[in-house]
Structures are given as structure tokens and as C-alpha cells.
Amino acid sequence: MSLKFANKNKLALYVFLACISACGNVVIAYVTKIMLNSAQYHRGSLKQLIKMPY
């Protein structure tokens, strides 16, 4: 019911910012997974962990 009275521009901006926030959470979870795997299996070195994967 509140969506009926909401400003469409503010609602679109809210959805856009919520998607950006969700993507940030996914990135943090992915980096945490990489760090945990590196610590658990002892593959590579710290330089390989920090290096960009390009």
C-alpha cells in the first residue's frame, strides 16, 4: 500500500542503491572465501593472495 503513495524517483533510487549494497556484500563474502581457502590449504604465498587476478 505504501508503494502506491511513494515517489517513483526515490523508490527507483532506493532500489538502485540497495542493489549496489548487495553487490558489496557479495564481494566481501567472495574475498573472505578466498582468504579462508588460502589459509586452510596453504597454497601459494601472500603475494599471490594480494595480486589482482587479471
DSSP file (Angstrom, degrees, kcal/mol; ACC not computed):
  #  RESIDUE AA STRUCTURE BP1 BP2  ACC     N-H-->O    O-->H-N    N-H-->O    O-->H-N    TCO  KAPPA ALPHA  PHI   PSI    X-CA   Y-CA   Z-CA
    1    1 A M    >>        0   0    0      0, 0.0     3,-0.9     0, 0.0     4,-0.6   0.000 360.0 360.0 360.0 -37.0    0.0    0.0    0.0
    2    2 A S  H >>  +     0   0    0      1,-0.2     4,-0.8     2,-0.2     3,-0.7   0.776 360.0  65.2 -69.9 -23.8    2.8    2.4    0.8
    3    3 A L  H 34 S+     0   0    0      1,-0.2    -1,-0.2     2,-0.2     3,-0.2   0.777  92.6  63.9 -66.4 -24.6    4.3    1.9   -2.7
    4    4 A K  H <4 S+     0   0    0     -3,-0.9    -1,-0.2     1,-0.2    -2,-0.2   0.843 111.4  34.5 -65.8 -33.3    1.1    3.5   -4.1
    5    5 A F  H << S+     0   0    0     -3,-0.7    -1,-0.2    -4,-0.6    -2,-0.2   0.463  94.9 110.6-102.0  -3.2    2.0    6.8   -2.4
    6    6 A A  S  < S-     0   0    0     -4,-0.8     2,-0.4    -3,-0.2    -3,-0.0  -0.407  78.2-105.4 -76.1 148.7    5.8    6.7   -2.8
    7    7 A N     >  -     0   0    0      1,-0.1     4,-2.2    -2,-0.1     5,-0.2  -0.596  25.9-141.9 -70.3 127.0    7.7    9.0   -5.0
    8    8 A K  H  > S+     0   0    0     -2,-0.4     4,-2.3     1,-0.2     5,-0.2   0.857  98.2  52.8 -64.4 -36.3    8.7    6.9   -8.1
    9    9 A N  H  > S+     0   0    0      2,-0.2     4,-2.2     1,-0.2    -1,-0.2   0.923 111.4  45.3 -65.9 -43.7   12.1    8.6   -8.4
   10   10 A K  H  > S+     0   0    0      2,-0.2     4,-2.4     1,-0.2    -2,-0.2   0.868 112.4  52.1 -67.6 -35.8   13.0    8.0   -4.7
   11   11 A L  H  X S+     0   0    0     -4,-2.2     4,-2.3     2,-0.2    -2,-0.2   0.913 110.4  47.7 -66.2 -42.5   11.8    4.4   -5.0
   12   12 A A  H  X S+     0   0    0     -4,-2.3     4,-2.3     2,-0.2    -2,-0.2   0.902 112.6  49.4 -65.0 -41.0   14.0    3.8   -8.1
   13   13 A L  H  X S+     0   0    0     -4,-2.2     4,-2.6     2,-0.2     5,-0.2   0.899 110.2  51.3 -64.3 -40.7   17.0    5.3   -6.3
   14   14 A Y  H  X S+     0   0    0     -4,-2.4     4,-2.2     2,-0.2    -2,-0.2   0.919 111.0  47.4 -62.3 -44.3   16.4    3.2   -3.3
   15   15 A V  H  X S+     0   0    0     -4,-2.3     4,-2.0     2,-0.2    -2,-0.2   0.908 112.5  50.2 -64.4 -41.7   16.2    0.0   -5.4
   16   16 A F  H  X S+     0   0    0     -4,-2.3     4,-1.9     1,-0.2    -2,-0.2   0.931 112.8  45.3 -62.2 -47.1   19.4    1.0   -7.2
   17   17 A L  H  X S+     0   0    0     -4,-2.6     4,-2.2     1,-0.2    -1,-0.2   0.844 110.3  54.9 -67.6 -33.2   21.3    1.7   -4.0
   18   18 A A  H  X S+     0   0    0     -4,-2.2     4,-2.2    -5,-0.2    -1,-0.2   0.885 107.3  50.5 -66.0 -37.8   20.1   -1.5   -2.4
   19   19 A C  H  X S+     0   0    0     -4,-2.0     4,-2.2     2,-0.2    -2,-0.2   0.902 110.0  49.7 -65.8 -40.8   21.4   -3.4   -5.4
   20   20 A I  H  X S+     0   0    0     -4,-1.9     4,-1.9     2,-0.2    -2,-0.2   0.913 111.1  49.6 -63.4 -42.1   24.8   -1.7   -5.1
   21   21 A S  H  X S+     0   0    0     -4,-2.2     4,-1.8     1,-0.2    -2,-0.2   0.901 109.9  50.7 -63.4 -41.2   24.9   -2.6   -1.4
   22   22 A A  H  X S+     0   0    0     -4,-2.2     4,-1.9     1,-0.2    -1,-0.2   0.894 108.4  52.2 -64.3 -39.7   24.0   -6.2   -2.1
   23   23 A C  H  X S+     0   0    0     -4,-2.2     4,-2.2     1,-0.2    -1,-0.2   0.883 106.9  54.0 -63.9 -37.2   26.8   -6.4   -4.6
   24   24 A G  H  X S+     0   0    0     -4,-1.9     4,-2.2     1,-0.2    -1,-0.2   0.897 107.3  50.4 -62.5 -40.1   29.2   -5.1   -2.0
   25   25 A N  H  X S+     0   0    0     -4,-1.8     4,-2.1     1,-0.2    -1,-0.2   0.880 109.1  51.5 -65.2 -37.5   28.2   -7.8    0.4
   26   26 A V  H  X S+     0   0    0     -4,-1.9     4,-2.3     2,-0.2    -2,-0.2   0.903 109.2  50.4 -65.6 -40.8   28.8  -10.4   -2.3
   27   27 A V  H  X S+     0   0    0     -4,-2.2     4,-2.5     2,-0.2     5,-0.2   0.916 110.0  49.8 -63.8 -43.3   32.3   -9.1   -2.9
   28   28 A I  H  X S+     0   0    0     -4,-2.2     4,-2.2     1,-0.2    -1,-0.2   0.907 111.4  48.9 -62.9 -41.3   33.1   -9.2    0.8
   29   29 A A  H  X S+     0   0    0     -4,-2.1     4,-2.1     2,-0.2    -1,-0.2   0.892 111.4  50.1 -64.9 -39.1   31.9  -12.8    1.0
   30   30 A Y  H  X S+     0   0    0     -4,-2.3     4,-2.2     2,-0.2    -2,-0.2   0.922 111.4  47.2 -65.9 -44.7   33.9  -13.8   -2.1
   31   31 A V  H  X S+     0   0    0     -4,-2.5     4,-2.4     1,-0.2    -2,-0.2   0.898 111.5  51.7 -64.5 -39.8   37.1  -12.2   -0.7
   32   32 A T  H  X S+     0   0    0     -4,-2.2     4,-2.5    -5,-0.2    -1,-0.2   0.898 108.6  51.5 -62.7 -40.4   36.6  -13.9    2.7
   33   33 A K  H  X S+     0   0    0     -4,-2.1     4,-2.5     2,-0.2    -2,-0.2   0.915 109.8  49.2 -62.3 -43.5   36.1  -17.2    0.9
   34   34 A I  H  X S+     0   0    0     -4,-2.2     4,-2.2     1,-0.2    -2,-0.2   0.921 112.5  47.5 -62.2 -44.0   39.4  -16.8   -1.0
   35   35 A M  H  X S+     0   0    0     -4,-2.4     4,-2.2     2,-0.2    -2,-0.2   0.897 112.4  48.9 -66.4 -40.0   41.3  -15.8    2.2
   36   36 A L  H  X S+     0   0    0     -4,-2.5     4,-2.2     2,-0.2    -2,-0.2   0.906 111.8  48.9 -66.7 -41.0   39.8  -18.8    4.1
   37   37 A N  H  X S+     0   0    0     -4,-2.5     4,-2.4     2,-0.2     6,-0.2   0.900 111.2  50.7 -63.9 -39.8   40.7  -21.2    1.3
   38   38 A S  H  X S+     0   0    0     -4,-2.2     4,-1.2     1,-0.2     5,-0.4   0.901 113.2  45.1 -64.8 -40.6   44.2  -19.8    1.2
   39   39 A A  H  < S+     0   0    0     -4,-2.2    -1,-0.2     1,-0.2    -2,-0.2   0.842 116.0  47.0 -71.7 -32.9   44.7  -20.2    4.9
   40   40 A Q  H  < S+     0   0    0     -4,-2.2    -2,-0.2    -5,-0.2    -1,-0.2   0.900 121.9  30.7 -77.5 -41.4   43.2  -23.7    5.0
   41   41 A Y  H  < S-     0   0    0     -4,-2.4    -2,-0.2    -5,-0.2    -1,-0.2   0.507  90.8-138.7-101.9  -5.1   45.1  -25.3    2.1
   42   42 A H     <  +     0   0    0     -4,-1.2     2,-0.4    -5,-0.2    -3,-0.1   0.846  44.5 156.1  52.6  42.2   48.4  -23.3    2.3
   43   43 A R        -     0   0    0     -5,-0.4    -1,-0.2    -6,-0.2    -2,-0.1  -0.840  50.2 -11.7 -98.8 136.0   48.7  -22.9   -1.5
   44   44 A G  S    S-     0   0    0     -2,-0.4     2,-0.2     4,-0.1     3,-0.0  -0.283  85.1 -78.5  79.3-163.4   50.7  -20.0   -2.8
   45   45 A S     >  -     0   0    0     -2,-0.0     4,-1.4     1,-0.0     5,-0.1  -0.731  39.5 -93.6-131.5 178.7   52.1  -17.1   -1.0
   46   46 A L  H  > S+     0   0    0     -2,-0.2     4,-1.9     1,-0.2     5,-0.2   0.856 122.4  58.5 -65.7 -34.7   50.8  -13.8    0.4
   47   47 A K  H  > S+     0   0    0      1,-0.2     4,-2.0     2,-0.2    -1,-0.2   0.890 105.0  49.8 -62.8 -38.7   51.9  -12.0   -2.8
   48   48 A Q  H  4 S+     0   0    0      1,-0.2    -1,-0.2     2,-0.2    -2,-0.2   0.829 109.0  52.8 -69.2 -30.6   49.7  -14.3   -4.8
   49   49 A L  H  < S+     0   0    0     -4,-1.4    -2,-0.2     1,-0.2    -1,-0.2   0.879 114.1  41.3 -70.1 -37.9   46.8  -13.6   -2.5
   50   50 A I  H  < S+     0   0    0     -4,-1.9    -2,-0.2    -5,-0.1    -1,-0.2   0.811  93.8 100.1 -80.6 -31.3   47.2   -9.8   -2.8
   51   51 A K  S  < S-     0   0    0     -4,-2.0    -3,-0.0    -5,-0.2    -4,-0.0  -0.221  82.4-108.5 -60.9 142.4   47.8   -9.8   -6.6
   52   52 A M        -     0   0    0      1,-0.1     2,-1.2     2,-0.0    -1,-0.1  -0.509  25.1-126.5 -71.3 138.7   44.9   -8.9   -8.9
   53   53 A P              0   0    0      0, 0.0    -1,-0.1     0, 0.0    -2,-0.0  -0.175 360.0 360.0 -84.2  45.3   43.6  -11.9  -10.8
   54   54 A Y              0   0    0     -2,-1.2    -2,-0.0     0, 0.0    -3,-0.0   0.438 360.0 360.0 -93.9 360.0   43.9  -10.4  -14.4
